[in-house]
Amino acid sequence: MSCCQNDVSLSAYSRGVVPMSLSLVAALALMQTAAPTPAPPPAPASDSDIVVRGKRTAAALAACIDRQCPTEDDVRLSIAHAESQFAEGKYRDARSTLQQSISRNRDAAPRLPRHVAALHEAYSTVSLHYGDMDDYQRAMSNQAEVLRSYLPDNATEVQLLPIRLGDASLKRGYPYEARRQYRSAEREYRERGEHRLAAVAALRRATLDIAQGNPSLAREVLHEVDTGPAANDPAISTYSAVLATRVDISKGDDAAVDRLLTALRTDPAGPPLLLDEAVGPASLASAKRPTQRALELRAEMMQARGSTPIQWADIGFMVTPDGSVGDVEVLRGNRMLGWTKPIVEQVASRRYAPIALEPGHPGLYRVERFTLRAPRALQTGSIIKGPTGPVTLEILDLTRSTTTTPPPA
């Protein structure tokens, strides 16, 4: 859910995805059937462009609040301004903007549940990058409560909640809880005859198995899906084929990607489909070596100094029609950017599925936000949350193929 010409999306309504895993959002993008003509690659926004946009969204939001504008406008402008603040790396300010809008509009939930839920979702995204995992979990729970309370049981958002909450548990570092939620969701979907969603939940378990180094368990799940009621669903078969390829890669079969490439071509309407990246939570543990070790060393240096500041950088790159990556560059970031070198190298080594583009089209340009930060928690003798624990890496796809608007009430 978004509102303005802005590269950043804090809400899943805009089809953003977290790389380093074939996320639920990416799986759902595969299920889309519409195929609009792809837009030309956007020019990366400069720091000055973001600052100007931030000033405009700040003024528009302030004017909206002054005139006590409708909830629809308040939510739209609040998320737009938070997006601008997030783009500048002002995570604390973006959280404040969203918190204030949630306070102003929480009573509108019975009338506009999707709008209020979008605020909670945007707040959860910023909290994740800020490192406040308690607030991240709270925001996800609040979003779920709003959707379950005020939307019918057959609404798409409500149906997807069990899987999304499993994804949230995985983000918080509770893989066994996530597995339990995926399995429970799969069972509920199957009992209701929702075979596609049951397959998605099962494939999330397979994704987790691969991330935890259990390819044999993943193979069992993939076999169940490939012989189940949703086996002929194009989206499910594609998702399963990609995971099967990742299992083969984990066993040292690098040629598996080449075999998949001969049969797979993605729709440009959705985000490019990553084939050979590590899967699981976006963290140092899920990064490929030597990227993983390089970032671990950086984290150790930060902790040795007794300081764990948030470091962020936006990396742009082109995914060419054949699925290779080029033109990788650091567009902007805070502090010294030497820590991004292994990330740039890793992004450049990615392989995506071929994209069905017109002849001569250069490819799809993407921008991803990488945030290196420690989780924040209350420390002994303090009432203010501070960075504590291991430094982790969070990733968000900032690229959006279209500008989205709030869904109808």
RAQUI-V257773 format. One record per backbone hydrogen bond with DSSP energy under -0.5 kcal/mol. NH is the residue of the N-H (numbers start at 1). CO is the residue of the C=O. If there is no record, write none. Layout:
nh	co
NH	CO
NH	CO
//
This chain:
nh	co
6	4
14	11
15	12
16	11
19	17
21	18
23	21
27	23
28	24
29	25
30	26
31	27
31	28
32	29
50	46
51	47
52	48
53	49
54	50
55	51
56	52
57	53
58	54
59	55
60	56
61	57
62	58
63	59
64	60
65	61
66	62
67	63
68	65
69	64
74	70
75	71
76	72
77	73
78	74
79	75
80	76
81	77
82	78
83	79
84	80
85	81
86	82
87	83
88	84
89	86
90	85
91	89
94	90
95	91
96	92
97	93
98	94
99	95
100	96
101	97
102	98
103	99
104	100
105	101
106	102
108	105
109	106
111	108
112	108
116	112
117	113
118	114
119	115
120	116
121	117
122	118
123	119
124	120
125	121
126	122
127	123
128	124
129	125
130	126
131	127
132	127
133	131
136	132
137	133
138	134
139	135
140	136
141	137
142	138
143	139
144	140
145	141
146	142
147	143
148	144
149	145
150	146
151	147
155	152
159	155
160	156
161	157
161	158
163	160
164	160
165	161
166	162
167	163
168	164
169	165
170	166
171	167
172	168
173	170
174	169
178	174
179	175
180	176
181	177
182	178
183	179
184	180
185	181
186	182
187	183
188	184
189	185
190	186
191	187
192	188
193	190
194	189
195	193
198	194
199	195
200	196
201	197
202	198
203	199
204	200
205	201
206	202
207	203
208	204
209	205
210	206
211	207
212	208
213	210
214	209
218	214
219	215
220	216
221	217
222	218
223	219
224	220
225	221
226	222
227	223
228	225
231	228
233	230
237	233
238	234
239	235
240	236
241	237
242	238
243	239
244	240
245	241
246	242
247	243
248	244
249	245
250	246
251	247
251	248
252	249
253	248
254	252
256	253
257	254
258	254
259	255
260	256
261	257
262	258
263	260
264	260
266	354
270	267
274	272
275	351
276	351
283	281
286	283
287	283
287	284
291	288
292	288
294	290
295	291
296	292
297	293
298	294
299	295
300	296
301	297
302	298
303	299
304	300
305	301
306	303
307	302
311	372
313	370
314	332
315	313
315	368
316	314
316	329
317	366
318	326
319	364
320	318
320	324
323	320
326	318
329	316
331	314
331	329
332	314
334	312
340	337
341	338
344	340
345	341
346	342
347	343
348	344
349	345
349	346
350	347
352	323
353	273
354	264
355	321
356	266
357	355
361	358
364	319
366	317
368	315
369	396
370	313
370	368
371	369
371	394
372	311
373	371
373	392
375	390
376	131
377	386
379	384
382	379
386	377
388	375
392	373
394	371
394	392
396	369
397	17
398	367
398	396
399	367
404	402
//
